[in-house]
Amino acid sequence: MGSIIMGFSRMSRQEKIETLIEYYKLPEDFANRLADFRHPEKQELFDDFSENTLSNFYLPFGVAPNFLVDDQTYVVPMVVEESSVVAAASRAASFWAANGGFKTTIHNTLKKGQIWFEWKGPASFLDPLPKSMFEYLSEALYPVTRKMEKRGGGIIEMEVIELDGKPGIFQLEVGFETIESMGANFINSCLEEMKEPLKNYFRAHAELKQYGEPDIIMAILSNYTTKCLVTSRVECPVDSLKAYSANLSPAEFARKFKRAVDIALGDTSRAVTHNKGIFNGIDSVVIATGNDFRAAEAAGHAWAAKDGKYRSLSKCEITPDGLFRMELTTPLALGTVGGLTRLHPMAALAQEMLGNPEATELMGIAAAAGLANNFSAVASLVTTGIQKGHMKLHLSNLLKAMSATPEEQKKCMEYFSDKTVSARAVEEYLQTLRAK
């Protein structure tokens, strides 16, 4: 076992690089390879985003045009490294733009915070929450919430909930409206400031005080934002699905499509990959706009298992009068101010490209991107299969990895234009070319 590097965070960037080379026997060109991806003008800004930053990790900033969301057309920025995600979203966007577009429902926009505490008293004393407790805690927090309240936000609701199976452990669940920000820092600041007033409230009320004051365990926001939900939906006549039905009739395509979605609703193994495809689209927009894709995914996956079984986030319906309908519902707490949404130059540009949307508008756009990718993926699965289109787009990456020359790349593109692409097939064809 090697020795521990002491004081690493206090080292200069150059000292960190030299230390890593020495400790881990890294290649001699390690420093130069890191330097290749440093920004010539804005690196100081990027260095401050995280800790121990040595360089930047580039990801493609792509766009999907023709997204018609709630009668507004967008070119949607998407940051993703996976082949075919942007292409699939773009094709679906164009198709649905010609068929009414994506329609959004914002169910609510409340974010959730929790103060967990132990207390020896009966839960019935706190359920329902005494009105005086809400008023007392809200008033105590006013210096922190004042600016947010002026913008229309602040503390909206509170509830005390005893933890199932753990008598004496409670949470004070607090609902926040944070308007255009995702609100994580605001919520956590409020919760930290609320801990002492919560104790004071118990001390000031004899019926609570007789059981002792609460022992605060922790105070933190929850990313499971079940009251910050968005639904995106599309619909068209079944006959309009001809553009996606390949060799199937539109009616047969719609039937198989619905069956595939139903499978994802009933089988967890299928649902995981099905939902991963949804987040291909959602995450791409979330990252591009400087939001937290990990929070979005965590909330979405928890929502997919809300009834105790992990299921598809989307569902499909074919109506008796011949309409194909598909919709997606997920928690999605996004912001258009705060965090990196304006600080990161590319996130700021992404927001500008979208017309500087409000947070609820961005929720609808991101959900539409998720539904678009989901629609495209399922359509491919029930017709040509997922690999045909995906691997065609992946072909250029394979050729670069195999050090193909420009002439070899051109010949491979022509050769595989009507053939199944696989790494083995590409390697064998390159060997054939090079043997001539």
C-alpha positions as CSV (number, residue, x, y, z in Angstrom):
1,M,0.0,0.0,0.0
2,G,1.4,3.4,-1.0
3,S,1.9,6.3,1.3
4,I,-0.8,8.9,1.6
5,I,-0.3,12.3,-0.2
6,M,-0.6,14.9,2.4
7,G,-1.6,18.5,1.8
8,F,-2.6,17.9,-1.8
9,S,-5.4,20.5,-1.9
10,R,-2.9,23.2,-0.8
11,M,-0.5,22.5,-3.6
12,S,-0.3,24.6,-6.8
13,R,-1.5,23.0,-10.0
14,Q,2.0,22.4,-11.1
15,E,2.9,20.8,-7.8
16,K,-0.1,18.6,-8.0
17,I,0.9,17.3,-11.4
18,E,4.5,16.7,-10.3
19,T,3.3,14.9,-7.2
20,L,0.9,12.6,-9.2
21,I,3.6,11.8,-11.7
22,E,6.0,10.8,-8.9
23,Y,3.5,8.9,-6.8
24,Y,1.6,7.0,-9.5
25,K,4.4,6.7,-12.2
26,L,2.3,8.5,-14.7
27,P,3.6,9.0,-18.3
28,E,6.1,11.8,-19.0
29,D,3.6,13.6,-21.3
30,F,0.9,13.7,-18.6
31,A,1.3,17.5,-18.0
32,N,1.3,18.3,-21.7
33,R,-1.9,16.2,-22.3
34,L,-3.6,18.1,-19.5
35,A,-2.4,21.4,-20.9
36,D,-3.9,20.6,-24.4
37,F,-7.4,21.0,-22.9
38,R,-6.9,24.1,-20.8
39,H,-8.8,27.1,-22.0
40,P,-6.5,29.9,-23.2
41,E,-8.6,32.7,-21.7
42,K,-11.2,31.4,-19.3
43,Q,-9.4,28.7,-17.4
44,E,-9.4,30.6,-14.1
45,L,-13.2,30.6,-14.3
46,F,-13.3,26.8,-14.9
47,D,-10.8,26.1,-12.2
48,D,-13.1,27.6,-9.6
49,F,-16.0,25.3,-10.5
50,S,-14.6,22.3,-8.6
51,E,-11.6,21.3,-6.5
52,N,-8.1,20.0,-7.6
53,T,-8.8,21.0,-11.2
54,L,-6.0,20.0,-13.6
55,S,-7.7,20.4,-16.9
56,N,-11.1,20.3,-18.7
57,F,-13.0,17.3,-20.0
58,Y,-14.7,18.3,-23.3
59,L,-18.1,17.0,-24.3
60,P,-19.9,17.8,-27.5
61,F,-22.3,20.7,-27.4
62,G,-24.9,19.7,-30.1
63,V,-28.3,21.1,-31.1
64,A,-31.6,19.5,-32.0
65,P,-33.7,22.0,-34.1
66,N,-37.5,22.0,-34.7
67,F,-38.7,21.3,-31.2
68,L,-42.3,22.5,-31.0
69,V,-43.1,22.7,-27.3
70,D,-46.4,24.4,-26.3
71,D,-46.6,26.1,-29.7
72,Q,-43.2,27.6,-29.4
73,T,-40.3,26.4,-31.7
74,Y,-36.9,25.9,-30.1
75,V,-33.4,24.8,-31.2
76,V,-32.5,22.7,-28.2
77,P,-28.9,22.5,-26.9
78,M,-27.8,19.0,-25.9
79,V,-24.5,18.1,-24.3
80,V,-24.0,14.3,-24.7
81,E,-21.2,12.1,-25.8
82,E,-23.3,9.1,-27.0
83,S,-23.8,8.6,-30.7
84,S,-27.4,8.9,-32.1
85,V,-28.9,10.8,-29.1
86,V,-29.0,14.2,-30.8
87,A,-29.9,12.6,-34.2
88,A,-32.8,10.7,-32.7
89,A,-34.1,13.8,-30.8
90,S,-33.8,15.9,-34.0
91,R,-35.7,13.4,-36.1
92,A,-38.5,13.0,-33.5
93,A,-38.7,16.7,-33.0
94,S,-39.3,17.3,-36.7
95,F,-41.9,14.5,-36.9
96,W,-43.8,15.8,-33.9
97,A,-43.6,19.4,-35.0
98,A,-45.6,18.4,-38.0
99,N,-48.1,16.6,-35.8
100,G,-49.0,19.2,-33.2
101,G,-45.8,19.2,-31.1
102,F,-45.1,18.5,-27.5
103,K,-47.6,19.7,-24.9
104,T,-46.6,20.4,-21.3
105,T,-48.4,20.2,-17.9
106,I,-46.5,21.6,-14.9
107,H,-48.2,20.0,-11.9
108,N,-46.4,22.0,-9.3
109,T,-43.0,23.6,-8.6
110,L,-42.4,23.0,-4.9
111,K,-39.0,21.8,-3.7
112,K,-38.6,19.8,-0.5
113,G,-36.4,20.2,2.5
114,Q,-36.1,18.0,5.6
115,I,-35.1,18.5,9.2
116,W,-34.7,15.1,10.9
117,F,-34.9,14.9,14.6
118,E,-35.5,12.6,17.5
119,W,-38.2,13.4,20.1
120,K,-39.8,11.3,22.8
121,G,-43.3,12.7,22.5
122,P,-46.4,11.3,20.6
123,A,-46.7,11.9,16.9
124,S,-50.3,13.0,17.4
125,F,-49.1,16.2,19.0
126,L,-47.6,17.3,15.6
127,D,-50.0,15.8,13.2
128,P,-51.6,17.9,11.8
129,L,-48.8,20.5,12.2
130,P,-49.9,23.3,14.6
131,K,-50.6,26.5,12.8
132,S,-48.6,28.4,15.3
133,M,-45.5,26.3,14.5
134,F,-45.7,27.2,10.8
135,E,-46.1,30.9,11.7
136,Y,-43.3,30.9,14.3
137,L,-40.8,29.2,12.0
138,S,-41.7,31.2,9.0
139,E,-41.3,34.4,10.9
140,A,-38.0,33.3,12.4
141,L,-36.7,32.6,8.9
142,Y,-37.9,35.9,7.3
143,P,-34.4,37.5,7.3
144,V,-33.3,34.6,5.1
145,T,-36.5,34.3,2.9
146,R,-37.3,38.0,2.5
147,K,-35.7,38.5,-0.9
148,M,-37.2,35.2,-2.2
149,E,-40.6,36.2,-0.9
150,K,-40.4,39.5,-2.8
151,R,-40.0,37.4,-6.0
152,G,-43.0,35.3,-5.1
153,G,-41.3,32.4,-3.4
154,G,-40.4,31.3,0.1
155,I,-41.6,28.8,2.6
156,I,-45.0,27.4,1.4
157,E,-45.9,24.5,3.6
158,M,-44.7,22.3,6.5
159,E,-45.5,18.9,7.8
160,V,-44.1,16.7,10.6
161,I,-43.9,13.0,9.6
162,E,-42.8,10.1,11.8
163,L,-40.4,7.6,10.1
164,D,-42.0,4.3,9.3
165,G,-40.8,1.6,11.6
166,K,-38.7,4.0,13.7
167,P,-40.8,5.4,16.5
168,G,-39.4,8.7,17.9
169,I,-37.7,9.7,14.6
170,F,-39.4,12.5,12.8
171,Q,-38.9,14.8,9.9
172,L,-40.1,18.4,9.5
173,E,-40.8,18.4,5.8
174,V,-40.7,21.9,4.4
175,G,-42.0,22.9,0.9
176,F,-40.2,25.8,-0.8
177,E,-41.0,27.8,-3.9
178,T,-37.8,29.0,-5.4
179,I,-39.2,30.6,-8.6
180,E,-36.5,30.7,-11.3
181,S,-33.7,29.0,-9.3
182,M,-33.3,25.4,-8.6
183,G,-32.8,26.6,-5.0
184,A,-30.5,24.1,-3.4
185,N,-28.3,26.7,-1.6
186,F,-31.4,28.7,-0.5
187,I,-33.2,25.7,0.8
188,N,-30.1,24.4,2.7
189,S,-29.5,27.8,4.2
190,C,-33.1,28.0,5.4
191,L,-33.0,24.6,6.9
192,E,-29.8,25.3,8.8
193,E,-31.2,28.5,10.1
194,M,-34.5,26.7,11.1
195,K,-32.9,24.2,13.5
196,E,-32.6,26.5,16.5
197,P,-36.0,28.1,16.1
198,L,-37.5,24.6,15.9
199,K,-35.9,23.7,19.3
200,N,-37.1,27.1,20.7
201,Y,-40.7,26.3,19.6
202,F,-40.7,23.0,21.6
203,R,-39.2,24.8,24.6
204,A,-41.9,27.5,24.5
205,H,-44.9,25.0,24.5
206,A,-45.5,23.1,27.7
207,E,-47.3,20.2,26.0
208,L,-44.2,19.5,23.9
209,K,-41.6,20.5,26.4
210,Q,-42.7,17.8,28.8
211,Y,-41.3,15.2,26.5
212,G,-38.0,17.1,26.1
213,E,-36.7,19.1,23.2
214,P,-35.9,17.6,19.8
215,D,-32.4,16.3,19.1
216,I,-31.6,17.5,15.6
217,I,-30.0,14.8,13.4
218,M,-29.6,16.6,10.2
219,A,-31.1,19.3,7.9
220,I,-30.8,19.0,4.1
221,L,-32.9,19.4,1.0
222,S,-34.3,16.4,-0.7
223,N,-33.8,15.8,-4.4
224,Y,-37.0,13.7,-4.5
225,T,-39.1,16.6,-5.7
226,T,-42.5,14.9,-5.9
227,K,-44.3,18.3,-5.9
228,C,-42.2,19.6,-8.8
229,L,-43.6,17.5,-11.6
230,V,-43.7,17.9,-15.4
231,T,-45.7,15.9,-18.0
232,S,-44.8,16.1,-21.7
233,R,-47.2,14.5,-24.2
234,V,-47.7,14.0,-27.9
235,E,-50.5,12.6,-30.0
236,C,-51.3,12.0,-33.7
237,P,-53.6,9.8,-35.8
238,V,-52.1,6.3,-36.1
239,D,-51.9,6.7,-39.8
240,S,-49.4,9.5,-39.4
241,L,-46.9,7.1,-37.9
242,K,-46.0,5.9,-41.4
243,A,-42.7,7.8,-41.3
244,Y,-41.5,5.6,-38.4
245,S,-43.3,2.3,-39.2
246,A,-40.6,0.9,-41.7
247,N,-42.0,-2.3,-43.2
248,L,-45.0,-2.4,-40.8
249,S,-48.3,-0.8,-41.3
250,P,-48.9,2.2,-39.1
251,A,-51.5,0.3,-37.1
252,E,-49.2,-2.7,-36.6
253,F,-46.3,-0.3,-35.7
254,A,-48.5,1.4,-33.1
255,R,-49.6,-1.9,-31.6
256,K,-46.1,-3.2,-31.2
257,F,-44.9,0.2,-29.9
258,K,-47.6,0.2,-27.2
259,R,-46.7,-3.4,-26.3
260,A,-43.0,-2.4,-25.9
261,V,-43.9,0.5,-23.6
262,D,-46.3,-1.8,-21.6
263,I,-43.4,-4.3,-21.2
264,A,-41.3,-1.4,-19.7
265,L,-44.2,-0.6,-17.3
266,G,-44.3,-4.2,-16.1
267,D,-40.7,-5.5,-16.2
268,T,-38.0,-3.7,-14.2
269,S,-35.1,-5.0,-16.3
270,R,-36.6,-3.4,-19.4
271,A,-37.7,-0.3,-17.6
272,V,-34.2,0.6,-16.5
273,T,-32.9,0.7,-20.1
274,H,-36.2,2.3,-21.3
275,N,-35.8,5.1,-18.7
276,K,-32.0,5.4,-19.5
277,G,-33.1,6.4,-23.0
278,I,-35.5,9.0,-21.6
279,F,-32.6,10.5,-19.6
280,N,-30.4,10.5,-22.7
281,G,-32.6,13.4,-23.7
282,I,-33.4,15.0,-20.4
283,D,-29.8,14.9,-19.1
284,S,-28.4,16.4,-22.3
285,V,-30.6,19.5,-21.9
286,V,-30.0,19.6,-18.1
287,I,-26.2,19.6,-18.6
288,A,-26.3,22.1,-21.4
289,T,-28.2,24.6,-19.3
290,G,-25.9,24.3,-16.3
291,N,-28.4,22.3,-14.1
292,D,-27.8,19.2,-11.9
293,F,-28.4,16.1,-14.0
294,R,-27.6,13.8,-11.0
295,A,-30.5,15.3,-9.1
296,A,-32.8,15.0,-12.0
297,E,-31.9,11.4,-12.5
298,A,-32.1,10.5,-8.8
299,A,-35.6,12.0,-8.6
300,G,-36.7,10.4,-11.8
301,H,-35.6,6.9,-10.9
302,A,-37.2,7.2,-7.4
303,W,-40.4,8.3,-9.1
304,A,-40.3,5.3,-11.4
305,A,-40.4,3.1,-8.3
306,K,-43.0,5.1,-6.4
307,D,-45.4,2.2,-6.1
308,G,-42.7,-0.2,-4.9
309,K,-41.8,-1.6,-8.4
310,Y,-39.4,0.2,-10.8
311,R,-41.4,1.0,-14.0
312,S,-41.3,3.1,-17.2
313,L,-41.6,6.8,-16.8
314,S,-43.6,7.0,-20.0
315,K,-46.8,5.3,-21.1
316,C,-48.6,4.9,-24.4
317,E,-52.3,4.7,-25.5
318,I,-54.1,4.0,-28.7
319,T,-57.6,5.4,-28.5
320,P,-60.7,3.7,-30.0
321,D,-60.9,6.5,-32.6
322,G,-57.4,5.9,-33.9
323,L,-55.2,8.3,-32.0
324,F,-51.7,7.4,-30.8
325,R,-50.8,9.1,-27.5
326,M,-47.6,9.0,-25.5
327,E,-46.6,10.9,-22.4
328,L,-43.9,11.1,-19.9
329,T,-44.1,12.4,-16.3
330,T,-41.1,12.9,-14.0
331,P,-40.0,15.2,-11.2
332,L,-37.7,17.8,-12.7
333,A,-36.4,20.7,-10.5
334,L,-34.5,23.0,-12.8
335,G,-33.3,26.6,-12.6
336,T,-32.6,29.4,-15.1
337,V,-30.7,31.5,-12.5
338,G,-28.1,30.6,-9.9
339,G,-25.4,28.0,-9.8
340,L,-23.7,27.5,-13.2
341,T,-26.7,28.4,-15.2
342,R,-25.3,31.9,-16.0
343,L,-21.7,31.5,-14.7
344,H,-20.7,28.8,-17.2
345,P,-20.3,30.6,-20.6
346,M,-21.8,27.7,-22.6
347,A,-24.7,27.2,-20.1
348,A,-25.5,30.9,-20.5
349,L,-25.3,30.6,-24.3
350,A,-27.7,27.6,-24.1
351,Q,-30.2,29.6,-22.1
352,E,-30.0,32.4,-24.7
353,M,-30.6,29.9,-27.5
354,L,-33.8,28.9,-25.7
355,G,-34.9,32.5,-25.4
356,N,-33.9,32.8,-21.7
357,P,-36.8,30.6,-20.6
358,E,-38.5,30.6,-17.2
359,A,-37.8,27.6,-15.1
360,T,-41.2,26.0,-15.8
361,E,-40.6,26.5,-19.6
362,L,-37.2,24.8,-19.3
363,M,-38.9,21.9,-17.5
364,G,-41.2,21.4,-20.5
365,I,-38.3,21.6,-23.0
366,A,-36.2,19.0,-21.1
367,A,-39.1,16.7,-20.7
368,A,-39.9,17.0,-24.4
369,A,-36.3,16.0,-25.2
370,G,-36.7,13.0,-23.0
371,L,-39.9,12.0,-24.6
372,A,-38.5,12.5,-28.1
373,N,-35.5,10.2,-27.4
374,N,-37.8,7.6,-25.8
375,F,-40.2,7.7,-28.8
376,S,-37.3,7.3,-31.3
377,A,-35.7,4.5,-29.3
378,V,-38.9,2.4,-29.0
379,A,-39.7,3.0,-32.6
380,S,-36.3,1.6,-33.6
381,L,-36.6,-1.4,-31.3
382,V,-39.9,-2.5,-32.8
383,T,-38.8,-2.0,-36.4
384,T,-35.2,-2.1,-37.6
385,G,-33.6,-2.7,-34.2
386,I,-31.6,-0.2,-32.2
387,Q,-28.1,-1.1,-33.5
388,K,-28.7,-0.2,-37.2
389,G,-28.9,3.5,-36.7
390,H,-26.8,3.7,-33.6
391,M,-23.8,1.9,-35.0
392,K,-23.9,3.8,-38.3
393,L,-23.4,7.0,-36.3
394,H,-20.8,5.2,-34.2
395,L,-18.9,4.1,-37.2
396,S,-16.8,7.3,-37.4
397,N,-15.7,6.8,-33.7
398,L,-14.7,3.2,-34.5
399,L,-12.6,4.3,-37.4
400,K,-10.8,7.0,-35.4
401,A,-10.1,4.5,-32.7
402,M,-8.6,2.1,-35.3
403,S,-6.5,5.0,-36.7
404,A,-8.1,4.8,-40.2
405,T,-6.8,7.3,-42.7
406,P,-9.2,9.8,-44.4
407,E,-9.2,7.5,-47.5
408,E,-9.9,4.4,-45.4
409,Q,-12.7,6.2,-43.6
410,K,-14.3,7.2,-46.9
411,K,-14.2,3.7,-48.2
412,C,-15.6,2.3,-45.0
413,M,-18.5,4.7,-45.0
414,E,-19.3,3.6,-48.5
415,Y,-18.9,-0.1,-47.7
416,F,-21.1,0.0,-44.6
417,S,-23.8,2.2,-46.0
418,D,-26.1,-0.8,-46.5
419,K,-24.5,-3.3,-44.0
420,T,-24.6,-4.0,-40.3
421,V,-21.9,-2.2,-38.4
422,S,-19.9,-3.9,-35.7
423,A,-16.4,-3.4,-34.3
424,R,-15.3,-6.7,-35.6
425,A,-16.7,-6.1,-39.1
426,V,-15.0,-2.7,-39.3
427,E,-11.7,-4.2,-38.2
428,E,-11.9,-7.0,-40.7
429,Y,-12.7,-4.6,-43.6
430,L,-9.9,-2.3,-42.7
431,Q,-7.5,-5.3,-42.7
432,T,-8.8,-6.2,-46.1
433,L,-8.1,-2.6,-47.4
434,R,-4.7,-2.5,-45.9
435,A,-3.7,-5.9,-47.3
436,K,-4.2,-4.6,-50.9
